[in-house]
Amino acid sequence: MEDAVALLESLTRNLDIFRSRLGAPANADVLVRRFRSGAFESAIIAIDGMVNMQMINENILKPCMDLPESAGEDVPEDQRSAFLMGHAVSILPMKMKDNVDAILSDVLGGQCALLCEGCATAAVMDTRGFEKRTIGKPEVEQVVLGPHESFNESIRTNITLLRRIVQREELTTEFVSAGGTMKTRCALLYLRGTADEEMAKKIRARLENCSYDFALTTGTVEQLIEEHPFSLLPQCVRTERPDRAASFLAEGQIVVLTDGSPFALGAPATIYHQLHTPDDASMRWQYGTFLRIVRTIGMLIHIFLPGLYLAVMRFHQELLSPMLLTSVYETSSRVPIPLFLEALLMTLAFDLINEAGLRAPGAMGNALGIVSGLILGQSAVSADIVSPLLLIVVAASGLGGFCVPGYAMSIGLKLVQLLFLVAGAAGGLYAITLLLGAFLCALCAMNSVGSPLTAPLTPPRRGNPDIFLRLPMKYQKARAFFAKRTRH
């Protein structure tokens, strides 16, 4: 690991170092302005397009250049930056730094560095002024009831949205740089006294010890946090809604924001968090419970129905009534494709239609999905390529998949569905039962930042009655089971 490069007392040599590191003057984005500030010379370093030039002109340059020629002549050289901060500059927040790498990282992120002659310390000020997307409506987590605000790509704006909801003095924000050569700024937010700070230390350490060259997206940051990289199911819960992220904080979770990403990560998380929606807490408990039951049934249909259909048709025909079995055999006898291949092709065709509709622009996507489904399904049945009952099974399974709230969770369950499809074709209900047992054992053994993924059911932990059923608010506690838990 290279030794840290410290600032020098010579302003000219310091500017030469920054010009060399930033490739100036060939790099036209680098702004270096040297000027007189009272009895000594100073300089500003910034990146064009990343800073607010009006703020720099009015709050830094003009006040410093308007100082009398005798201003600061009695100030020790190593205190000149602090002198300008106390008598001229009017920008908040500000930090004093003496490490070239740290100053460069801040300047590249849109901040401004003020250096003075004879002073080996620079004042780094927050002068960000780059363009960013305005706060809009959620695109993925749309709700009928509840707020209609979503995060955007500015980490500072996202933190402000959270602080506007969670107006508590215990709310703590820590900034961490993740990545190697191309660092990405992340923010860890948690409530002191509510969140388990040992978990926050684990997340901070995993981000700081990142060995990848860059971690630009929330997906990459999630992979740095998770403990089981080969798991099919996500171990962090992702949201684009400030109100839901605020609920994570209230439950004792740590929220991770990534600069440039409109999503927040909540960790530790349980498997039940992936099945909850913001609507559940925005309506009466009876309605939220009913929708959760419908959502759970849809998820189970999505996972098991195709595999159960293959298992029954190949190994357990006695479970069907003779009349239904005769009808199925009559339609299937004209299909030249084996049953397993028929089910696999139809399942993949449904996924293909879904993906094409998702990637198609605008309203064309909805029309593409509906038309493709109708045309392909009807044509496949008319051409005796698939049986009508299998088409119904695949369509019902696909509708159940749309009940899963999280996009990442739905993709993971799609892979689980294919495993049960193969098990049903290979060994019938016995193979499905064995695979289900192995899957549940693996799920119970998984952790999310040290917290069991299936708690509080297994291992049993004391927590809110808000898992599959949502009881009235008077039974809801302020903290979840993983918040400041006590080991016995």
C-alpha positions in Angstrom: 0.0 0.0 0.0 1.4 3.4 -1.0 2.3 6.0 1.7 -0.1 8.9 2.0 1.2 12.1 0.3 1.0 15.1 2.6 0.7 18.8 1.6 3.7 21.0 1.6 4.1 24.5 2.9 4.9 25.8 -0.6 1.8 26.8 -2.5 3.5 26.6 -5.9 4.7 23.0 -5.2 1.3 22.0 -4.0 -0.4 23.3 -7.1 2.2 21.5 -9.2 1.3 18.3 -7.5 -2.4 18.7 -8.1 -1.9 19.8 -11.7 0.2 16.7 -12.3 -2.3 14.3 -10.6 -5.3 15.9 -12.5 -3.6 16.2 -15.8 -3.8 20.0 -16.0 -3.7 22.1 -18.2 -4.5 19.3 -20.7 -7.5 18.4 -18.6 -9.8 21.3 -19.4 -12.2 20.5 -16.5 -9.6 21.3 -13.8 -10.1 24.8 -12.4 -7.1 26.4 -10.6 -7.3 30.0 -9.5 -4.5 31.7 -7.7 -5.3 35.0 -6.0 -4.2 37.5 -3.3 -6.0 37.1 0.1 -4.8 39.9 2.4 -1.1 39.5 3.3 -0.5 36.2 1.5 -1.4 34.3 -1.6 -4.1 31.5 -1.8 -5.5 29.2 -4.5 -8.7 27.4 -5.3 -8.9 23.9 -6.9 -12.2 22.6 -8.3 -13.7 20.6 -11.2 -15.7 22.6 -13.7 -19.3 21.4 -13.9 -19.2 19.7 -10.5 -19.3 22.9 -8.4 -21.5 25.9 -8.0 -19.5 28.7 -9.5 -21.8 31.4 -8.0 -21.2 30.0 -4.5 -17.4 30.0 -5.0 -17.4 33.5 -6.4 -19.6 35.1 -3.8 -18.6 33.1 -0.7 -14.9 32.4 -1.3 -13.2 34.5 -4.0 -14.8 37.9 -3.4 -14.5 37.9 0.5 -10.9 36.7 0.4 -9.8 39.2 -2.3 -11.6 42.1 -0.5 -9.5 41.6 2.6 -7.1 44.5 3.4 -3.5 44.0 2.3 -2.4 43.8 6.0 -5.0 41.2 6.9 -3.4 38.0 8.3 0.2 39.3 8.4 0.4 38.5 12.1 -1.2 35.1 11.7 1.2 32.1 11.8 1.7 30.5 8.4 0.3 27.1 9.4 -3.0 28.9 10.6 -3.6 30.9 7.4 -6.3 28.5 6.0 -8.1 28.6 9.4 -7.8 32.4 9.4 -9.6 32.7 6.0 -12.3 30.3 7.3 -12.9 32.5 10.3 -12.7 35.9 8.7 -13.8 35.7 5.0 -15.2 32.4 3.8 -18.9 31.8 4.5 -19.5 28.2 3.4 -20.8 25.3 5.5 -19.8 22.5 5.9 -16.0 22.7 5.8 -13.1 20.3 6.8 -9.4 20.9 7.2 -7.3 18.2 5.5 -3.6 17.7 4.8 -3.6 14.5 2.7 -3.3 15.0 -1.1 -5.3 11.8 -1.9 -8.2 12.7 0.4 -8.3 16.3 -1.0 -8.3 14.9 -4.6 -11.1 12.5 -3.7 -13.2 15.4 -2.4 -12.4 17.7 -5.3 -13.4 15.0 -7.8 -16.7 14.6 -5.9 -17.7 18.2 -6.5 -16.1 20.0 -3.5 -13.6 22.9 -3.5 -10.1 23.0 -1.9 -8.6 26.3 -0.6 -4.8 26.3 -0.2 -2.6 29.1 1.3 1.1 30.0 1.0 3.1 28.6 3.9 0.2 26.4 5.1 0.3 22.6 4.8 -3.4 22.3 5.5 -6.2 22.8 3.0 -9.8 23.8 3.7 -12.2 21.5 1.8 -15.7 23.1 1.3 -18.9 21.6 0.0 -19.7 23.6 -3.1 -21.4 20.9 -5.1 -23.6 22.3 -7.9 -23.9 19.6 -10.6 -27.2 18.9 -12.3 -29.4 16.2 -10.8 -32.8 14.7 -11.4 -35.6 16.2 -9.5 -37.6 14.1 -6.9 -40.1 12.1 -8.8 -42.6 9.3 -8.3 -41.4 5.7 -7.6 -41.1 3.7 -10.8 -40.8 0.2 -9.3 -42.5 0.4 -5.9 -45.8 2.1 -6.9 -48.4 2.3 -4.2 -52.1 3.2 -4.1 -51.8 4.7 -0.6 -48.8 6.4 0.9 -46.3 9.0 -0.2 -45.3 9.3 -3.9 -41.7 10.4 -3.5 -38.7 8.5 -4.6 -34.9 8.7 -4.2 -32.8 10.2 -7.0 -29.1 9.8 -8.0 -27.8 12.5 -5.5 -26.7 11.0 -2.2 -27.1 14.4 -0.5 -30.7 14.7 -1.7 -31.5 11.2 -0.5 -30.1 11.8 2.9 -32.2 15.0 3.2 -35.3 13.0 2.2 -34.6 10.6 5.0 -33.9 13.3 7.6 -37.1 15.1 6.7 -39.0 11.9 7.7 -36.8 10.7 10.6 -36.4 14.0 12.6 -34.5 12.5 15.5 -31.2 13.5 17.1 -30.1 9.9 17.1 -30.0 9.6 13.3 -26.3 9.2 12.4 -24.8 9.5 8.9 -21.4 8.0 8.2 -19.6 8.3 4.8 -17.6 5.4 3.4 -15.6 5.2 0.2 -16.0 1.8 -1.6 -13.8 0.6 -4.4 -10.2 0.6 -5.4 -9.0 2.9 -8.1 -12.5 4.4 -8.8 -14.0 5.0 -5.4 -17.8 5.5 -4.8 -19.1 7.4 -1.9 -21.6 5.5 0.3 -23.5 6.7 3.3 -24.4 4.5 6.3 -27.5 5.8 8.2 -28.7 4.3 11.5 -30.3 5.3 14.8 -28.0 5.4 17.7 -29.4 3.4 20.6 -31.8 1.5 18.2 -29.5 -0.1 15.6 -26.9 -2.7 16.6 -23.7 -0.7 16.0 -21.7 -3.9 15.6 -23.7 -4.6 12.5 -22.8 -1.1 11.3 -19.2 -1.8 11.9 -19.4 -5.0 9.8 -21.0 -3.2 6.9 -18.4 -0.4 7.1 -15.5 -2.8 7.2 -16.8 -4.8 4.2 -17.2 -1.6 2.2 -13.8 -0.2 3.2 -12.0 -3.5 2.4 -13.5 -3.7 -1.1 -10.8 -5.2 -3.4 -12.7 -4.4 -6.7 -11.5 -1.5 -8.8 -14.9 0.2 -8.6 -18.4 -0.2 -6.9 -20.6 2.2 -8.9 -24.1 0.7 -8.3 -26.3 -0.4 -5.4 -26.1 -4.0 -6.8 -22.3 -4.0 -6.4 -22.5 -2.6 -2.9 -25.1 -5.3 -2.0 -22.7 -8.0 -3.1 -20.0 -6.5 -0.9 -22.4 -6.6 2.1 -23.9 -10.1 1.7 -22.5 -13.2 3.3 -23.7 -15.9 0.9 -22.7 -15.0 -2.7 -24.1 -18.2 -4.2 -27.6 -17.8 -2.6 -30.5 -17.5 -5.1 -32.3 -15.1 -2.8 -31.2 -11.6 -1.8 -29.9 -10.9 1.7 -30.6 -7.2 1.7 -33.8 -5.4 1.0 -33.8 -2.7 -1.7 -36.1 0.2 -1.9 -36.5 3.4 -3.9 -38.9 5.0 -1.4 -37.8 7.3 1.5 -40.7 6.3 3.7 -39.8 2.6 3.5 -36.2 3.4 4.2 -37.3 5.4 7.2 -39.2 2.4 8.5 -36.0 0.3 8.2 -34.2 2.9 10.4 -37.0 2.7 13.0 -36.7 -1.1 13.1 -33.0 -0.9 13.9 -31.7 -1.7 10.4 -28.8 0.1 8.7 -29.6 1.9 5.5 -26.9 2.2 2.9 -27.1 4.8 0.2 -24.8 4.9 -2.9 -23.9 8.1 -4.7 -25.3 7.9 -8.2 -28.0 5.3 -7.4 -31.7 6.0 -6.7 -32.0 2.9 -4.4 -31.3 2.3 -0.7 -30.3 -1.0 0.9 -31.6 -2.1 4.2 -29.5 -4.5 6.2 -29.8 -6.8 8.1 -33.0 -8.1 6.5 -35.2 -11.1 6.7 -36.9 -13.1 4.0 -40.2 -11.6 5.2 -39.0 -8.0 4.4 -38.9 -9.1 0.7 -42.6 -9.8 0.7 -43.8 -6.6 2.4 -44.9 -3.5 0.6 -45.4 0.1 1.7 -49.1 -0.3 1.2 -49.3 -2.8 4.1 -48.5 0.0 6.6 -50.6 2.6 4.9 -53.9 0.8 5.3 -55.9 -0.9 8.1 -54.4 -4.0 9.4 -57.2 -6.3 8.1 -56.6 -5.1 4.5 -52.8 -5.3 4.8 -53.1 -8.9 6.2 -55.5 -9.9 3.4 -53.1 -8.6 0.7 -50.2 -10.4 2.3 -52.1 -13.7 2.2 -52.9 -13.1 -1.5 -49.3 -12.2 -2.2 -48.0 -15.3 -0.3 -50.4 -17.6 -2.2 -49.3 -16.1 -5.5 -45.6 -16.7 -4.6 -46.3 -20.3 -3.7 -48.2 -20.8 -7.0 -45.3 -19.3 -8.9 -42.7 -21.6 -7.3 -44.5 -24.9 -7.1 -47.3 -25.1 -9.7 -45.3 -26.1 -12.8 -43.2 -28.6 -10.9 -46.3 -30.1 -9.3 -48.0 -30.4 -12.7 -45.1 -32.4 -14.1 -44.9 -34.6 -11.0 -48.6 -35.5 -11.1 -48.7 -36.0 -14.9 -45.6 -38.2 -15.0 -45.7 -40.1 -11.7 -48.9 -39.6 -9.8 -51.8 -39.8 -12.2 -53.9 -41.4 -9.5 -54.3 -38.0 -7.9 -56.5 -36.8 -10.8 -60.0 -37.9 -11.5 -60.5 -40.2 -14.5 -62.5 -37.6 -16.4 -59.8 -34.9 -16.0 -57.1 -37.4 -16.8 -58.8 -38.5 -20.0 -59.2 -34.9 -21.1 -55.5 -34.2 -20.4 -54.4 -37.3 -22.2 -56.6 -36.5 -25.2 -55.1 -33.0 -25.7 -51.5 -34.2 -24.8 -51.6 -37.1 -27.3 -51.3 -34.7 -30.2 -48.3 -32.8 -28.8 -45.0 -34.3 -30.2 -42.8 -32.7 -27.6 -42.0 -34.5 -24.3 -43.9 -33.0 -21.3 -40.8 -31.7 -19.5 -39.5 -30.0 -22.6 -42.9 -28.6 -23.3 -43.2 -27.1 -19.8 -39.6 -25.7 -19.9 -40.1 -24.0 -23.3 -43.4 -22.4 -22.2 -41.9 -21.2 -19.0 -39.0 -19.7 -20.8 -41.3 -18.2 -23.4 -43.3 -16.5 -20.7 -40.0 -15.1 -19.2 -39.0 -13.9 -22.7 -42.3 -12.0 -23.2 -41.9 -10.5 -19.7 -38.4 -9.3 -20.4 -39.2 -8.0 -23.8 -42.2 -6.0 -22.5 -40.0 -4.6 -19.7 -37.3 -3.4 -22.0 -39.6 -2.0 -24.8 -40.0 1.8 -24.6 -43.1 3.3 -23.0 -46.5 2.1 -23.6 -45.2 -0.3 -26.3 -44.0 -2.6 -23.5 -47.5 -3.3 -22.2 -49.0 -3.8 -25.6 -46.1 -6.1 -26.6 -46.6 -8.3 -23.6 -50.3 -8.7 -24.0 -50.2 -9.3 -27.8 -47.3 -11.7 -27.6 -48.9 -13.7 -24.9 -52.2 -14.0 -26.7 -50.7 -14.7 -30.1 -48.0 -17.2 -28.9 -50.4 -19.0 -26.6 -53.2 -19.4 -29.0 -50.9 -20.3 -31.9 -49.1 -22.9 -29.8 -52.3 -24.6 -28.8 -53.7 -24.5 -32.3 -50.5 -26.0 -33.7 -50.6 -28.8 -31.1 -47.2 -27.7 -29.7 -48.5 -27.4 -26.1 -51.5 -28.6 -24.3 -54.1 -26.1 -23.1 -53.8 -27.2 -19.5 -50.1 -26.6 -19.5 -50.7 -23.2 -20.9 -53.0 -22.4 -18.0 -50.5 -23.7 -15.5 -47.7 -21.6 -16.9 -49.9 -18.5 -17.1 -51.1 -18.9 -13.5 -47.5 -19.4 -12.4 -46.5 -16.3 -14.2 -49.3 -14.2 -12.6 -48.1 -15.5 -9.2 -44.6 -14.2 -9.9 -46.0 -10.7 -10.5 -47.3 -10.8 -6.9 -43.7 -10.8 -5.5 -42.9 -7.1 -4.7 -39.2 -7.0 -5.2 -37.7 -7.3 -8.6 -34.5 -9.0 -7.4 -36.6 -11.4 -5.2 -38.8 -12.3 -8.2 -35.8 -13.3 -10.3 -34.4 -15.4 -7.5 -37.8 -17.2 -7.1 -37.8 -17.7 -10.9 -34.6 -19.7 -10.5 -36.0 -21.6 -7.6 -39.1 -22.4 -9.8 -36.9 -24.0 -12.4 -35.2 -26.2 -9.8 -38.6 -27.5 -8.6 -39.6 -28.0 -12.3 -36.6 -30.2 -12.8 -37.2 -32.1 -9.5 -40.9 -32.7 -10.4 -39.9 -34.1 -13.8 -37.1 -36.2 -12.4 -38.6 -37.7 -9.3 -42.2 -36.6 -8.8 -43.5 -35.4 -5.4 -40.8 -37.3 -3.6 -38.0 -35.3 -5.3 -40.0 -32.0 -4.8 -40.3 -32.8 -1.1 -36.6 -33.6 -0.8 -35.6 -30.4 -2.6 -38.0 -28.4 -0.5 -36.4 -29.8 2.7 -32.9 -29.0 1.5 -34.0 -25.5 0.4 -35.6 -24.7 3.8 -32.5 -26.0 5.6 -30.2 -23.9 3.5 -32.5 -20.9 4.0 -32.5 -21.4 7.8 -28.7 -21.5 7.8 -28.3 -18.2 6.0 -27.5 -14.9 7.7 -27.8 -11.2 6.7 -25.0 -9.3 8.3 -24.9 -11.8 11.2 -28.7 -11.9 11.6 -30.7 -15.1 10.7 -32.5 -14.7 7.4 -35.6 -16.6 8.7 -35.9 -15.1 12.2 -38.0 -14.4 14.2 -39.7 -17.7 13.3 -36.5 -19.8 13.2 -34.6 -19.4 15.4 -37.4 -18.0 17.5 -36.9 -14.4 18.5 -39.1 -11.9 20.1 -40.3 -9.4 17.5 -43.3 -7.5 16.1 -46.4 -9.5 15.0 -45.8 -8.3 11.5 -44.5 -11.3 9.5 -47.2 -13.0 7.4 -50.1 -11.4 9.4 -50.1 -7.8 10.4 -51.8 -7.2 13.8 -53.2 -3.8 14.9 -50.8 -1.0 15.6 -51.2 -1.2 19.4 -49.3 -4.6 19.3 -46.5 -3.2 17.1 -43.2 -2.4 18.9 -40.8 0.3 17.9 -37.9 -2.1 17.4 -37.4 -5.3 15.4 -35.8 -8.4 16.9 -32.3 -7.5 15.5 -32.2 -4.0 17.1 -29.8 -4.0 20.1 -30.6 -7.6 20.8 -29.3 -9.2 24.0 -27.7 -12.6 23.8 -28.6 -15.0 26.6 
